[in-house]
Amino acid sequence: MKNFNELMKQAQVLQQRFQEAQDKVALVEAEGQSGGGMVKVTLNGKGLARSVKIDPSLADPKDVGMLEDLVLAAINDARTKVDARVSDEMAKVTGGLPLPPGMKF
């Protein structure tokens, strides 16, 4: 029974570490860019957009499609960066061990 109690303690420590990592992940922000930096988007660690900055020279009513494409590209760039940072934080918690399938944070 001693091994079981030790296992439970380790599980509690791991659970606490995961919670701490999730708290850190919520604070992560990454900026994505497109159009040579003319469109910038910032996302938080949960993938929610925090801000969008568009160079005024892009606001041509005749070319809204290009602007939409640039915003989309900037969002995707920021999301890729957020995912990389989140993976780094989780690797610190798990000691580099991969998480079981379905355990995403």
C-alpha positions as CSV (number, residue, x, y, z in Angstrom):
1,M,0.0,0.0,0.0
2,K,3.0,2.3,0.5
3,N,3.7,2.3,-3.2
4,F,0.1,3.3,-3.9
5,N,0.3,6.3,-1.5
6,E,3.5,7.4,-3.1
7,L,2.0,7.1,-6.5
8,M,-1.0,9.3,-5.4
9,K,1.4,11.9,-4.0
10,Q,3.3,12.0,-7.3
11,A,0.0,12.3,-9.2
12,Q,-1.0,15.3,-7.0
13,V,2.4,17.0,-7.6
14,L,2.0,16.4,-11.3
15,Q,-1.6,17.8,-11.2
16,Q,-0.3,20.9,-9.4
17,R,2.5,21.3,-12.0
18,F,-0.1,21.1,-14.9
19,Q,-2.2,23.7,-13.2
20,E,0.8,26.0,-12.8
21,A,1.7,25.4,-16.5
22,Q,-1.9,26.2,-17.6
23,D,-1.7,29.5,-15.6
24,K,1.5,30.4,-17.4
25,V,0.1,29.4,-20.7
26,A,-2.8,31.9,-20.2
27,L,-0.2,34.7,-19.9
28,V,1.6,33.8,-23.1
29,E,1.2,36.2,-26.0
30,A,2.6,36.0,-29.5
31,E,2.5,38.4,-32.3
32,G,2.1,37.2,-35.9
33,Q,2.9,39.3,-38.9
34,S,2.2,39.4,-42.6
35,G,2.8,41.7,-45.5
36,G,6.2,42.6,-44.2
37,G,4.9,43.7,-40.9
38,M,2.1,45.8,-42.3
39,V,-0.5,43.6,-40.5
40,K,0.2,42.4,-37.0
41,V,-2.0,40.2,-34.8
42,T,-1.4,39.3,-31.1
43,L,-2.9,36.1,-29.7
44,N,-2.9,34.9,-26.1
45,G,-1.9,31.4,-25.0
46,K,-5.5,30.1,-25.5
47,G,-5.4,31.3,-29.1
48,L,-7.8,34.2,-28.7
49,A,-7.0,37.4,-30.6
50,R,-5.9,40.2,-28.3
51,S,-5.1,42.9,-30.9
52,V,-4.9,43.7,-34.6
53,K,-2.8,46.4,-36.1
54,I,-3.1,47.4,-39.7
55,D,-0.8,49.8,-41.5
56,P,-3.1,52.7,-42.8
57,S,-1.6,52.4,-46.2
58,L,-3.4,49.1,-46.7
59,A,-6.9,50.5,-46.2
60,D,-7.7,50.6,-49.9
61,P,-11.4,50.0,-50.4
62,K,-10.6,48.5,-53.8
63,D,-8.4,45.8,-52.4
64,V,-10.2,44.5,-49.3
65,G,-9.6,40.9,-50.3
66,M,-5.8,41.4,-50.0
67,L,-6.2,43.0,-46.6
68,E,-8.4,40.1,-45.4
69,D,-5.8,37.6,-46.6
70,L,-3.0,39.4,-44.8
71,V,-5.0,39.5,-41.5
72,L,-5.7,35.8,-41.9
73,A,-2.0,35.1,-42.5
74,A,-1.0,37.2,-39.4
75,I,-3.5,35.3,-37.2
76,N,-2.2,31.9,-38.4
77,D,1.4,33.1,-37.9
78,A,0.6,34.1,-34.3
79,R,-1.2,30.9,-33.6
80,T,1.8,28.9,-34.7
81,K,4.0,30.9,-32.3
82,V,1.6,30.5,-29.4
83,D,1.4,26.7,-30.0
84,A,5.2,26.5,-30.0
85,R,5.4,28.4,-26.7
86,V,2.7,26.3,-25.1
87,S,4.5,23.1,-26.1
88,D,7.7,24.5,-24.6
89,E,5.9,25.2,-21.3
90,M,4.3,21.8,-21.2
91,A,7.6,20.1,-22.0
92,K,9.1,21.8,-18.9
93,V,6.3,20.3,-16.7
94,T,6.4,16.8,-18.2
95,G,10.2,16.7,-18.3
96,G,10.0,16.2,-22.1
97,L,7.7,13.2,-21.9
98,P,4.9,13.4,-24.4
99,L,1.4,13.7,-23.1
100,P,-1.0,10.9,-23.6
101,P,-3.4,11.3,-26.6
102,G,-6.3,13.6,-25.8
103,M,-4.4,15.5,-23.0
104,K,-3.9,18.9,-24.7
105,F,-3.5,22.1,-22.8
